[in-house]
Amino acid sequence: MPDILSKYTEIVNQRLKELLDLKNVHPMIKDAMNYSIMAGGKRLRPTLNIMANALLSGNMRETLDIACAIEMIHTYSLIHDDLPAMDNDDLRRGKPTSHVMFGEAFAILCGDGLLNFSYEVMMKNALRHASNMNSHMKAMLEVATGAGVYGMITGQCGDIENEGQILTEVELKQVHEHKTGAMIKASLLSGLLLCDPRQEYIDALTVYGNNIGLTFQIVDDVLDIVGDAKKMGKTLGKDKTSKKFTFPTLYGVEKSMKIAEEKTEEAVNAMKVFGTRGQELTDLAQFILKREK
């Protein structure tokens, strides 16, 4: 785990353990939710939330539960994405996927549980910070929009619908902006919005989020071709097997990475409005570009 992420990983993991110490729920759901959420992962999205909140000297304890809720939503999406009806993956983060461990029915319910519980967590957190309720409502709306039919779900639909199809770059970007970029942008803005930001800060972070979101997906697609399966912790070559149209399909690996570099530069330039406060997010953009898993 690189230092840029490990700085916050332990804090996020500890809070996730506390939140998922569930009482009076079906034991199978409790076990399944904890199995998937604690299986590892970079905790990129909660880190983005916390870093964005820090740009305007926010209170990390106030945004932490939103960050954890975002990780729950991300994990639910992976559980459902791995199901036989979708990507049909047996391995995630180096471990058997949820439906392999608990069966398809409990995997679906586990995903549903994480999604619904994430909103419980955010609403309880908002009530604890009632003096800043309007900002919490904006932050929660941002998360809901990024995760919902205007964001990730539309992206997933496009991803499935376009299997075996040939897309233009514009069409491919639209899929990626919804499937991956929407929740990355929501992670950032939900942290920033707690601080009642000026519009120029919202605009800058939106540009940053859109660009690192696209970079993340391009690198992910490249690693599916040239990555190390042990480092990745999942089955590689799935895009080709599933006939998914990706940036490497369109441009090849080398040109795809060149595009990712250009998007990273745009993201870094957007952070200049924050001065030295934006250094962590600048460093994180470079990590996303150069990651190996």
Secondary structure, 3 states (H helix, E strand, C coil): CCHHHHHHHHHHHHHHHHHCCCCCCCHHHHHHHHHHHCCCCCCHHHHHHHHHHHHCCCCHHHHHHHHHHHHHHHHHHHHHHCCCCCCCCCEECCEECHHHHHCHHHHHHHHHHHHHHHHHHHHHHHHHCHHHHHHHHHHHHHHHHHHCCCCHHHHHHHHHHCCCCCCCHHHHHHHHHHHHHHHHHHHHHHHHHHHCCCHHHHHHHHHHHHHHHHHHHHHHHHHHHHCCHHHHCCCCCHHHHCCCCCHHHHHHHHHHHHHHHHHHHHHHHHHHHHHHHHHHHHHHHHHHHHCCC
